[in-house]
Amino acid sequence: METRIYLVEKIDGDYAWLRRTDTPEAEPILVARALLPEAIEEGTRLRRELFEYEII
């Protein structure tokens, strides 16, 4: 599985909008906050590896 870096663009209730940093023209994705680290805020950078997200 490929490692990808995301930026939390917006937190919308129980979901967060994430944008890939290596492909800024890509559409943002909507991810349930239950799958993300608790401490995220807008502007947080995340690494996704093996379907797990961690703050970097």
Buried (B, 14 or more C-beta within 10 A) or exposed (E): EEEBBBBBBEBEEEBBBBBBEEEEEEEBEEBEBEEBEEEBEEEBBBEBEEEEBEBE
